[in-house]
Amino acid sequence: MSNRAFRLYDTMTRQVKELVPLEPGHLRFYSCGPTVYSYAHIGNFRTFLTADLIIRTAEALGWTVDYVSNITDVGHLTSDDQEDGEDRMEKGLKSKEGERFANVWDLADFYGERFKEDWVRLNLRRPLVWPKATQHMREQIVAAQKLIESGHAYETPTGVYYDVGSFAGYGKLSGNINRDDLMTGVREVVQDDNKRHPADFALWKKDDKHLMQWYSPWGWGFPGWHLECSVMAMAYLGETLDLHAGGEDLIFPHHECEIAQSEALTGKPFARHWIHTRFLQVDGQKMSKSLGNFFTARDLVDGKGADPLALRYALISQNYGVPHNFTMDLLRDATQKVERYRQCEEKARKFLEAPAAEVEGDDVFVASLQTLYDETLEAMCDNLNTSVALAKALEGTRVILRESALTEAMAKASLEFLDKLNALLGIIHHDEQVEGSNQASSVDPAWVEQKIAERSAAKQGKDFARADAIRDELAAAGIELRDSPEGTTWKERGPTL
Ligand SMILES: [Zn+2]
């Protein structure tokens, strides 16, 4: 295990500090997942990618990581006000896209599975478990009961509410400590005259009309949104987490409420470190369907033929702690960069098969790749500084590509560098085989090689018209040729973004 410190901003203490797991080298990490009423958008994925990079960095340091990310498959209200608020799942079912589903369970199941597919396509590490709120109803009911018994919650004619005034630490994460201000910007706060304080939040809502309902000591109804994360995090990772993550919109009320519930239940700190990813904008504006700048991961991968790893590259290219502006230019640029890594790999493999006997400065080459990997990891350990990490990594591609020939030691060092980078950043290849990725080729390589041989023969025989015709034929099949002093290489044409 490395001695290197892994430093991350902590939302609770408002400073960058060392991430110190309770058990050295073993990170217990929970990240809030999506509500599966539709396809996840690229802003959601930016947040999940932050968690993914933390896992990869921790693993590069030799730690083991227990990672849990939930799936919210119970609908919750879209607005503060119960009268106007609409359940997200029910809204999804009533939408145009919802017509194909028999019921809300079917819809949740469908989008949950599509979400996992996107997750793997963007090369995120699979969590230990993807628990669903609907699979943990008993724990949520038991938790609400315990909170009533300990005086932290109370029942009204409309539900069970957490008494914010009963928990002295309420507001410590978000800084929202003035109880009268707590209503500002609060989602999920229900107007209910029976509540002791307007900021008290629901643990259980009584509702025998809701499309998803369960029977509880308080009759038919469904749990409040915040409760599921408290019980699922503790069920899989224990009463105190080393790290808890989410998007910046979750700081308040969601994470504040998770802390209030969990700490009232256990009397122990809920999480030792909190990390939040800032918003993603597209073309300098908040993503919205009406502006036409709203993208799901599959809009870009399936719809526009984007390489999913280039999309990943683009989404991590800005540090998680500042807002990120996503543009098509950024995605095109990322596509070229991902391609450079693959070119390096191709070159290293080729020279590993037929290495150059001698190259001047080969030891400098090997040492500089080691240094660059080290600096990349160092940048990741410095509060996940991805913009510096990606710049250092890219310097490595320059080192490899500028050499006209590689010795065996250089080729091996190059492949090792690329493998380690891929494990750390996940931008060159998928960790696992992915269906529907456009890395899968539909072209027979033997046919391409044969055409390239015919073209070289035509060029040698000065039949340039024939050589050009072969190039055009290959281009029509989506094959791009690259001529260099070492011969002709080929690749399938990238996406047309
Ligand atoms: Zn959560």
Residues whose N, C-alpha, C, O or C-beta is under 5 A from the ligand:
A	BS01	ZN	C32 C229
